[in-house]
Amino acid sequence: MFDTISWYFFIPIFVFIISYKINRLNAKNKLTPSNIDSQLERVIAFLEENGGNHVSHLLLLQDKDVYWAAEGQVLIVYKRIGNKLVVLGDPIGAESLIPKSIEEFQEYSVSKRLKPIFYQISPRFMALYHDTGYRFLKLGEEGIVNLHNFSIEGKQGAKLRTRLNKFTRNSFTFSVIMPPYSKEILSELKEISDSWLGNQKEKGFSVVSFSEEYVSCFPIALLKDPTGNVIAFATLATDHKKSITIDLMRKLPDSPHGTMDVLFIQIFKWAKENGYQICSLGMAPLSNVGDCKYSFRSEKFFRLAYLHGNSLYNFKGLKEFKSKFACGWEPKYLAYRKTFLPIVIIQLLLLINSTPHPKNVVDKIKYLMKKTG
């Protein structure tokens, strides 16, 4: 097992080797993907009927493929990289069919001489993965807000309440708009997104990215300055089980201090007024990973990345921000079979850092959620 110094030394070498091998494997052993374009209406109808998971809205990025297990009764969302099929989240469908679908996807992968990996799974089905021969690595935690209990009253909410009151006095306004959107508003949101990104590039797979096609599928929360210009926005992924996810979040770099705090508070108020019960804040990567002296060495390595990689990835900052609002945290895991874990991690990083290229199919799709109350 590598010690910490060895990890730092070998990672650049691993990246080069794995990138080279991935390109060769993709060329040598092409897998015909499911056509998400042609299946999108079926997928959305399935999600509306069966619900989804914490990342099912990312299907609308259209950078992933779908596999129908259990004779079309279970939906598995995945993407290939190298010799891996990386499933995003747990299979979606009737709980009684999940064990069969995990085993079926395993057999499908083996038939293609590929290895399945389940990324960001919940604790709910871990016993089923274990029974199918999977091992686990903690990836982080999803922040959850119970909207019924959320409040900025009292001593604990004093700072947030003061911030909200200041923005209100200074004539900042909040609203939630519904699709379809005009070219003007989409252009304004793109400018905000571009300025927020700066020299960075968009990510993909498990990380949301901006495209006019994607944001046009959701309600959008807007925070405007006194002149009526948008300074921050967030897309709101909702489902029929009365839960909501604050999805893509962007703001102007010169927006006032506390802008995102106010945007979040207003979203919570709006969601509660419209009958939503739970709000997901998304993942806090590496949160509470490897912080026990008995943790696996791989998780202790991630703990070092969490503590000392803040200048690059802002892991601690993201957790601290979401902790202002979250009333609970749900751990998420990587489920993998016998494989060399450092290679898996590098493949995941390459997958997430590949920019998605969604197709223009807005006119073909139904919006993931057509009702907001």
C-alpha positions as CSV (number, residue, x, y, z in Angstrom):
1,M,0.0,0.0,0.0
2,F,1.3,3.4,-0.9
3,D,2.2,5.9,1.8
4,T,1.3,9.6,1.3
5,I,4.6,10.6,-0.4
6,S,4.2,7.7,-2.8
7,W,0.7,8.8,-3.8
8,Y,1.9,12.4,-4.6
9,F,4.8,11.1,-6.6
10,F,3.0,8.5,-8.7
11,I,-0.2,10.4,-9.4
12,P,1.2,12.4,-12.4
13,I,2.6,9.1,-13.8
14,F,-0.8,7.3,-13.3
15,V,-2.6,10.2,-15.1
16,F,-0.4,9.9,-18.1
17,I,-0.6,6.1,-18.3
18,I,-4.3,5.9,-17.7
19,S,-5.1,8.6,-20.2
20,Y,-3.1,6.7,-22.8
21,K,-4.7,3.4,-22.0
22,I,-8.2,4.9,-22.0
23,N,-7.7,6.2,-25.5
24,R,-6.5,2.8,-26.7
25,L,-9.3,0.9,-25.0
26,N,-12.0,3.3,-26.3
27,A,-10.7,2.8,-29.8
28,K,-10.2,-0.9,-29.6
29,N,-13.4,-2.0,-27.7
30,K,-16.1,0.4,-28.6
31,L,-19.4,0.0,-26.8
32,T,-22.5,1.0,-28.6
33,P,-24.2,3.5,-26.2
34,S,-27.9,3.8,-25.6
35,N,-29.2,6.8,-27.5
36,I,-30.3,9.2,-24.8
37,D,-31.6,11.6,-27.4
38,S,-34.1,9.1,-28.8
39,Q,-35.0,7.8,-25.3
40,L,-35.3,11.1,-23.4
41,E,-39.1,11.2,-23.4
42,R,-39.2,7.6,-22.1
43,V,-36.6,8.4,-19.4
44,I,-38.4,11.6,-18.2
45,A,-41.8,9.8,-18.2
46,F,-40.2,7.0,-16.1
47,L,-38.8,9.5,-13.6
48,E,-42.1,11.3,-13.3
49,E,-43.8,8.0,-12.5
50,N,-41.1,6.4,-10.3
51,G,-39.2,9.3,-8.9
52,G,-35.5,9.6,-9.1
53,N,-32.4,9.9,-6.9
54,H,-30.2,12.8,-5.9
55,V,-28.5,13.0,-9.3
56,S,-31.2,11.9,-11.7
57,H,-31.8,15.4,-13.0
58,L,-28.2,15.3,-14.4
59,L,-29.6,13.0,-17.1
60,L,-30.6,16.2,-18.9
61,L,-27.0,17.1,-19.4
62,Q,-27.2,14.3,-22.0
63,D,-23.6,13.3,-21.6
64,K,-24.5,9.8,-20.2
65,D,-26.1,6.6,-21.4
66,V,-29.0,4.6,-20.1
67,Y,-29.4,0.9,-19.4
68,W,-32.9,-0.6,-18.9
69,A,-32.7,-3.5,-16.4
70,A,-35.4,-5.9,-15.1
71,E,-37.2,-5.8,-18.4
72,G,-37.4,-2.1,-18.6
73,Q,-38.6,-1.6,-15.0
74,V,-35.3,-0.2,-13.6
75,L,-33.2,2.6,-15.0
76,I,-29.4,2.6,-14.7
77,V,-27.5,5.8,-15.8
78,Y,-23.9,5.3,-16.7
79,K,-20.9,6.4,-18.8
80,R,-18.0,4.5,-20.1
81,I,-14.3,5.5,-19.6
82,G,-11.6,3.1,-20.5
83,N,-12.6,-0.4,-19.4
84,K,-15.1,0.9,-16.8
85,L,-18.8,1.5,-16.9
86,V,-19.4,4.1,-14.2
87,V,-23.0,4.2,-13.0
88,L,-24.1,7.5,-11.5
89,G,-26.2,7.0,-8.4
90,D,-28.3,4.0,-7.4
91,P,-30.5,2.2,-10.0
92,I,-34.0,3.8,-10.1
93,G,-37.1,1.6,-9.9
94,A,-39.1,-0.6,-7.5
95,E,-36.9,-1.5,-4.5
96,S,-37.7,-5.2,-4.9
97,L,-36.1,-5.1,-8.4
98,I,-32.8,-3.4,-7.4
99,P,-30.9,-6.6,-6.4
100,K,-31.7,-8.2,-9.7
101,S,-30.8,-5.0,-11.6
102,I,-27.4,-4.7,-9.9
103,E,-26.6,-8.3,-10.8
104,E,-27.9,-7.9,-14.4
105,F,-25.7,-4.8,-15.0
106,Q,-22.8,-6.7,-13.6
107,E,-23.4,-9.5,-16.1
108,Y,-23.9,-7.0,-19.0
109,S,-20.6,-5.3,-18.2
110,V,-18.7,-8.6,-18.0
111,S,-20.2,-9.6,-21.4
112,K,-18.6,-6.5,-22.9
113,R,-15.3,-7.3,-21.1
114,L,-15.8,-4.1,-19.0
115,K,-15.9,-3.5,-15.2
116,P,-18.9,-1.8,-13.6
117,I,-18.5,0.9,-10.9
118,F,-21.3,2.6,-8.9
119,Y,-20.5,6.2,-8.1
120,Q,-22.3,8.2,-5.4
121,I,-24.5,5.4,-4.1
122,S,-26.6,5.9,-0.9
123,P,-26.4,3.8,2.2
124,R,-29.8,2.4,1.5
125,F,-28.7,-0.3,-0.9
126,M,-25.2,-1.0,0.4
127,A,-26.0,-4.5,1.6
128,L,-27.2,-5.4,-2.0
129,Y,-23.9,-4.2,-3.5
130,H,-22.0,-6.1,-0.9
131,D,-23.9,-9.3,-1.7
132,T,-22.8,-8.8,-5.3
133,G,-19.2,-8.6,-4.4
134,Y,-18.6,-4.8,-4.2
135,R,-16.3,-2.9,-1.8
136,F,-16.8,0.7,-0.7
137,L,-15.1,4.0,-0.5
138,K,-16.7,7.0,1.1
139,L,-16.8,10.0,-1.3
140,G,-18.4,12.7,0.8
141,E,-21.8,13.8,2.1
142,E,-25.0,15.3,0.6
143,G,-26.4,18.2,2.6
144,I,-30.1,18.0,3.4
145,V,-32.4,20.8,4.6
146,N,-35.7,19.9,6.2
147,L,-37.8,22.9,5.0
148,H,-40.5,22.4,7.6
149,N,-37.9,23.0,10.4
150,F,-35.7,25.6,8.6
151,S,-35.7,29.0,10.2
152,I,-33.5,32.0,10.5
153,E,-35.2,33.2,13.7
154,G,-33.5,33.3,17.0
155,K,-29.9,33.6,18.0
156,Q,-28.6,30.9,15.6
157,G,-30.1,32.6,12.5
158,A,-29.1,36.1,13.5
159,K,-26.3,36.5,10.9
160,L,-28.4,35.2,8.1
161,R,-31.4,37.2,9.2
162,T,-29.3,40.4,9.3
163,R,-27.9,39.7,5.8
164,L,-31.3,39.1,4.4
165,N,-32.7,42.2,5.9
166,K,-29.9,44.3,4.5
167,F,-30.5,43.1,1.0
168,T,-34.2,43.7,1.3
169,R,-33.6,47.3,2.6
170,N,-31.3,47.9,-0.4
171,S,-34.0,46.8,-2.8
172,F,-32.6,43.5,-4.0
173,T,-35.4,41.3,-5.2
174,F,-35.9,37.6,-5.5
175,S,-38.1,35.6,-8.0
176,V,-38.5,32.2,-9.5
177,I,-39.2,32.0,-13.2
178,M,-40.5,29.1,-15.2
179,P,-39.6,27.8,-18.7
180,P,-39.7,28.4,-21.6
181,Y,-37.2,31.3,-21.4
182,S,-36.5,34.2,-23.7
183,K,-33.2,34.5,-25.6
184,E,-32.5,37.7,-23.5
185,I,-32.7,36.0,-20.1
186,L,-30.7,33.0,-21.3
187,S,-28.0,35.3,-22.7
188,E,-27.9,37.2,-19.4
189,L,-27.5,34.0,-17.4
190,K,-24.7,32.8,-19.7
191,E,-22.8,36.0,-19.2
192,I,-23.0,35.5,-15.4
193,S,-22.0,31.9,-15.8
194,D,-19.0,32.8,-18.0
195,S,-17.8,35.5,-15.6
196,W,-18.1,33.0,-12.7
197,L,-16.1,30.4,-14.5
198,G,-13.3,32.7,-15.5
199,N,-10.5,30.6,-16.9
200,Q,-11.9,27.4,-15.6
201,K,-13.8,25.0,-17.9
202,E,-17.1,23.3,-17.2
203,K,-17.1,19.8,-15.7
204,G,-19.5,16.9,-16.5
205,F,-20.9,13.6,-15.5
206,S,-21.7,14.1,-11.8
207,V,-21.1,17.9,-11.8
208,V,-23.6,20.2,-13.4
209,S,-22.5,22.6,-16.1
210,F,-24.2,25.5,-17.9
211,S,-25.8,25.2,-21.2
212,E,-28.9,27.0,-22.5
213,E,-30.5,23.6,-23.2
214,Y,-30.0,22.4,-19.7
215,V,-31.1,25.4,-17.7
216,S,-34.2,25.6,-19.9
217,C,-35.5,22.4,-18.4
218,F,-35.9,23.8,-14.8
219,P,-37.4,26.6,-12.8
220,I,-34.7,29.2,-12.1
221,A,-34.3,31.3,-8.9
222,L,-33.0,34.8,-9.6
223,L,-31.6,37.5,-7.3
224,K,-31.6,41.0,-8.8
225,D,-29.9,44.2,-7.8
226,P,-31.8,47.5,-7.3
227,T,-31.5,48.3,-11.1
228,G,-33.1,45.0,-12.0
229,N,-30.0,43.2,-13.2
230,V,-29.5,39.5,-12.3
231,I,-26.5,39.1,-10.0
232,A,-27.0,35.4,-9.1
233,F,-29.1,32.5,-10.1
234,A,-29.7,28.8,-9.4
235,T,-31.6,26.1,-11.3
236,L,-34.1,24.1,-9.2
237,A,-34.5,20.4,-9.9
238,T,-37.7,19.2,-8.4
239,D,-39.7,16.0,-8.2
240,H,-43.2,14.7,-7.5
241,K,-42.1,13.6,-4.0
242,K,-42.0,17.2,-2.8
243,S,-38.2,17.4,-2.8
244,I,-36.1,20.0,-4.5
245,T,-32.4,20.3,-5.3
246,I,-30.4,23.5,-5.7
247,D,-28.6,22.5,-8.8
248,L,-26.5,24.9,-10.9
249,M,-25.4,28.0,-8.9
250,R,-23.7,31.0,-10.4
251,K,-23.1,34.6,-9.4
252,L,-21.3,37.7,-10.6
253,P,-17.7,37.9,-9.2
254,D,-18.4,41.5,-8.0
255,S,-21.7,40.7,-6.3
256,P,-22.2,41.9,-2.7
257,H,-20.9,39.8,0.2
258,G,-23.6,37.4,1.3
259,T,-25.3,37.1,-2.1
260,M,-25.4,33.3,-2.1
261,D,-26.6,33.2,1.5
262,V,-29.6,35.4,0.5
263,L,-30.3,33.4,-2.6
264,F,-30.4,30.2,-0.6
265,I,-32.6,31.6,2.1
266,Q,-35.1,32.9,-0.4
267,I,-35.1,29.6,-2.2
268,F,-35.9,27.8,1.0
269,K,-38.8,30.2,1.7
270,W,-40.2,29.8,-1.8
271,A,-39.9,26.0,-1.7
272,K,-41.6,25.8,1.7
273,E,-44.4,28.1,0.5
274,N,-44.9,25.9,-2.5
275,G,-45.3,22.7,-0.6
276,Y,-41.8,21.2,-0.8
277,Q,-40.5,19.3,2.2
278,I,-36.8,18.6,1.6
279,C,-34.1,20.5,-0.2
280,S,-30.9,19.0,-1.3
281,L,-27.8,21.1,-1.3
282,G,-25.8,18.6,-3.3
283,M,-22.5,17.0,-2.4
284,A,-19.8,18.2,-0.1
285,P,-16.9,16.1,-1.5
286,L,-14.6,14.4,1.0
287,S,-16.7,15.6,3.9
288,N,-16.0,13.4,7.0
289,V,-13.8,11.1,4.9
290,G,-10.9,9.4,6.6
291,D,-11.1,11.4,9.8
292,C,-11.0,8.3,12.0
293,K,-7.7,6.8,13.0
294,Y,-9.0,3.4,11.9
295,S,-10.0,4.6,8.4
296,F,-8.6,2.9,5.3
297,R,-5.4,4.4,4.0
298,S,-7.1,5.5,0.8
299,E,-9.6,7.5,2.8
300,K,-6.9,9.0,4.9
301,F,-5.3,10.2,1.7
302,F,-8.5,11.9,0.7
303,R,-8.6,13.5,4.2
304,L,-5.2,15.1,3.3
305,A,-6.7,16.4,0.0
306,Y,-9.7,17.8,2.0
307,L,-7.5,19.6,4.5
308,H,-4.7,20.9,2.2
309,G,-6.3,21.1,-1.3
310,N,-8.6,24.0,-0.5
311,S,-6.7,26.4,-2.8
312,L,-7.5,24.1,-5.7
313,Y,-10.9,22.6,-5.0
314,N,-12.3,24.6,-1.9
315,F,-13.5,21.4,-0.3
316,K,-13.6,22.9,3.2
317,G,-15.1,26.1,2.0
318,L,-17.9,24.3,0.3
319,K,-18.7,22.2,3.4
320,E,-18.6,25.3,5.6
321,F,-21.0,27.2,3.3
322,K,-23.5,24.3,3.1
323,S,-23.3,23.7,6.9
324,K,-24.9,27.1,7.4
325,F,-28.2,25.6,6.2
326,A,-28.0,21.8,6.3
327,C,-29.8,20.0,9.1
328,G,-28.6,16.6,8.1
329,W,-25.9,14.9,6.0
330,E,-26.2,11.6,4.0
331,P,-23.0,9.8,3.1
332,K,-22.3,8.8,-0.5
333,Y,-20.0,5.9,-1.5
334,L,-18.1,4.4,-4.4
335,A,-18.9,0.7,-4.9
336,Y,-16.2,-1.1,-6.8
337,R,-15.1,-4.7,-7.4
338,K,-11.6,-6.1,-7.5
339,T,-9.5,-3.4,-9.2
340,F,-6.6,-1.1,-8.5
341,L,-8.2,1.8,-6.7
342,P,-5.8,4.6,-7.7
343,I,-6.6,3.9,-11.3
344,V,-10.3,4.0,-10.6
345,I,-9.9,7.4,-8.9
346,I,-8.0,8.8,-11.8
347,Q,-10.5,7.5,-14.3
348,L,-13.3,9.2,-12.3
349,L,-11.4,12.5,-12.2
350,L,-10.9,12.3,-16.0
351,L,-14.6,11.5,-16.4
352,I,-15.8,14.4,-14.3
353,N,-13.3,16.9,-15.9
354,S,-14.5,16.0,-19.4
355,T,-16.7,18.9,-20.7
356,P,-20.2,17.7,-21.7
357,H,-21.5,18.5,-25.1
358,P,-25.3,18.4,-24.8
359,K,-27.5,18.3,-27.9
360,N,-30.1,20.9,-28.7
361,V,-33.2,18.9,-27.9
362,V,-35.2,21.4,-25.8
363,D,-38.1,21.4,-28.2
364,K,-38.3,17.6,-28.0
365,I,-38.4,17.1,-24.2
366,K,-40.9,17.7,-21.5
367,Y,-39.6,19.6,-18.5
368,L,-38.5,17.3,-15.8
369,M,-41.0,18.9,-13.4
370,K,-44.0,20.7,-14.8
371,K,-45.4,21.7,-11.4
372,T,-43.9,23.6,-8.6
373,G,-46.5,23.3,-6.0
